[in-house]
Amino acid sequence: MRELLFVYNANAGVLNGVLDTLHKTLSPATYSCSLCALTYGAFTMRPEWAAFLRQLPVTPIFLHRDELRTQYPELTQWPLPAAFLRNAGGNWEQFLTPAELNQADLASLMALVQQRLPA
């Protein structure tokens, strides 16, 4: 099965999660992770996003920027948030850019993912 890697522009961990929730709630205009803001409510993944992910023909994977550094250091050159699709050769290709994620709402994000995935 092919993989679609989503990378948050935020660090992993409970404390970071709490701080991120406060930031995106109190000052959403200055929050640096549009992927987080689009796909998560205060504490959990948005139900419509979770349902969308279950029907994808690829395996979705989620990492935070600090996890990306250790698991896929070759991808750290790309600005975040972003998404990457593993191609048939096993290499990652950029799938969604920060600019695309910054301009999207959840419905348009899901439509864009659906449109770009190979049949």
Secondary structure, 3 states (H helix, E strand, C coil): CCEEEEEECCCCCHHHHHHHHHHHHHCHHHCCCHHHHHHECCCCECHHHHHHHHCCCCEEEEEEHHHHHHHCHHHCCCCCCEEEEECCCCCEEEEECHHHHHHCCHHHHHHHHHHHCCC
